[in-house]
Amino acid sequence: MSKLGTRSTQIKFLENLLLVLFIIVFIFGSGCVKDFEEKSYYNVKSMDISADRTGAAFVDLNVTTYIEKSQGDTAKNSSLLLKAYSRESGLLEAQKKIELGVIKKGDTKSVSQVLTLPKTGGYDLRSVLFEENVQKGSGEIKVYNLDALPAEVQKTGLEIPEMDFRVKKVEDGKVLVENDIYLTNEGRETSKDFRMLVKIREMDAGLLADKVWTRTGEIRPEATVIRSVNLTMPDQYNYIVEVLIWDDNTIVERGEGYIRLRPIVEVKDKNTIKTREIQTSEFENVVEPEMIPEEEYRGEKGATPGFSLSLSAILLGSVAILRRRFA
């Protein structure tokens, strides 16, 4: 029995020894595997910045960061965090994070992000690269004097080249004027149907006499249309007519015209000025002009001079009758 007990003890000892050796090999083996894994190294090579849109109070900055993975074969997700710090206060003004996924060894990736910032002073823009939750690299670029950037006006393609004014009625010191507004589409596409505000303002005091809302309608490229509104104002004053074209809550185009019902002229050879009396009622015109339809205009323009076919047939018939009578 003693030999069997000793033998079983030895077997258990060998089993325990093998278990310990296995654990030791596993621990050191895992460490070696980790040591043999190539660590990841990233490099923020450069950064570019441009203004996508410049408003009156804010600017959209487009920041492009160029990232290079110089070393590392692990397939781990990466992300980029863009931060904007005010150069005056040092405070964080805005930030935006974007997921990049896995970047392969030797690849260079360009990432564009847009930050909307107040158009005041300058900013330090910093791009911070993460692999999983570990920071791997960063880059920085500075921008100055954003408040000096001119605000962009939305381009509609519309222009207001001309305005005409016609007196339609004069009564009790009030003048009703028809304002014809010429709208030309200088763009390459048909314009939108914009809202249009027409205001008439007394030239000296700046008081508003009347205002009318209307619409531009859709205008084809290189076409000109006329939109007419009626304005009422006191007689014997000088006025500025303002036309404002709106896209939602933004003024995108404007034009001006002038109505001088009491013009001021300079007297020659004298350092004086004189007010000229205008009898507004003499310009009253209630007859509506008739526009020539395009089809009729083309017909008249393309007509051939000479006798018509019906008149020619009558003349030929008359000649034949006369020849029979005198034959």
PyMOL commands that set and color helices and strands:
alter all, ss='L'
color gray80, all
select helices_A, chain A and resi 2-36+146-148+280-283+294-302+309-326
alter helices_A, ss='H'
color red, helices_A
select strands_A, chain A and resi 41-54+58-71+77-86+92-102+108-118+123-131+134-143+158-171+174-185+195-202+208-215+224-234+238-247+250-260+264-266+273-275
alter strands_A, ss='S'
color yellow, strands_A
deselect
rebuild
show_as cartoon
